[in-house]
Amino acid sequence: MSDPTVQPVPASVVEQVDAADITLSNPHRAVISLGSNLGNRLETLQGAVDALEDTPGVRVKAVSPVYETEPWGVEPGSQPSYFNAVVLLKTTLPPDSLLERGQAIEEAYDRVRDERWAPRTIDVDIVAYAEIVSDDPVLTLPHPRAHERAFVLAPWHDVDPEAELTGRGPVAELLEAVGRAGVLPRPDLELRLPE
């Protein structure tokens, strides 16, 4: 069942990836961070995972445990807490197309970008894409603040304990450096890997 609210991928992109989609020949690994603090947070995270899997040229390989975290950069107690997770993908989409897809998923869930650190139904961030390093302001890779965010590092470490953040080092060491304060595992909540 596909989600009718998610905008279609442009035909030109579909053509590029359809040929590769059967085997995903030469796919790249990508790490996506998901966060939600409005509405049914778990359902929204699962919807984003499913929408990623429904994208031509994308295969979801692993979904992390769910964590609950306090919002960044705002008065404590002024917003609901976040549910966060990390998804590992294999994809033949180039990074900018993957970014467009993430933004389409955000729009489908009525994500409003009116102020920094505002509450949001869903946040879909590309944390890393292959070994690419780019300072393009539209899509900086790897994510410029991933190395200092336990809500990204903890779930990422769960699904890939050997992971490295390009230019920053092993995720395990980065997580040890920032600590797990304020990042609460929620073993009672689970995201399903798409069938």
Phi, psi and omega in degrees: 000120181265159184272113184293343182277347181276130184291145181292153174285139180306144184303322182299321179290319180301316180299317181299318188269338184301319180300321183274347193292330187298314180248356191047062181293137182052048179287158174254152175274137175226149179242123182244133176257133178242141176213144179212134173225020174227148176073204178279095191297316182293316180298321180293317177299317180296320178299322179292319177300313181296321180293324176297315180296328180283357182278127176303135178084010178232135171233126176281122184260329182202146177233130184284168165299162180268139175241151174248131185222155176283147180297149178276145164069019180226166176302132176304136178082357183276347179221157173296157177289162179266149159258132181234150175205164176235140180241133173261130182240155158246134185212148171258358176288142171291160184306320183292327177288324176295321176299314179301320180294317177301318180291326177295322178295317177301315181296323180298330178262021175058038175294129180252127179253070182257336177211154181294139177062021174288158175298153183212147177294318181204141175237124179241107183243134171278115181277316182207150178222112185048224179254018188293134172241123183213136177255024174302125183297336179288321179213096178275128181233139346296172182307130190295341181243006183302324186291346181246011184246107180298331182289346171264313187293319184296308179294326179297315180299324179300317185272343181210080186300337181267004188300149174235140173263115185310128178083351183239336177108188184298137179301323180302317181289321179297319180294319178298321182293319182273336181079171184252016181301134176078004180242103191257120176295142177240078182297345178283350182246142182217137172260135180274142169285130181302147181296000000 
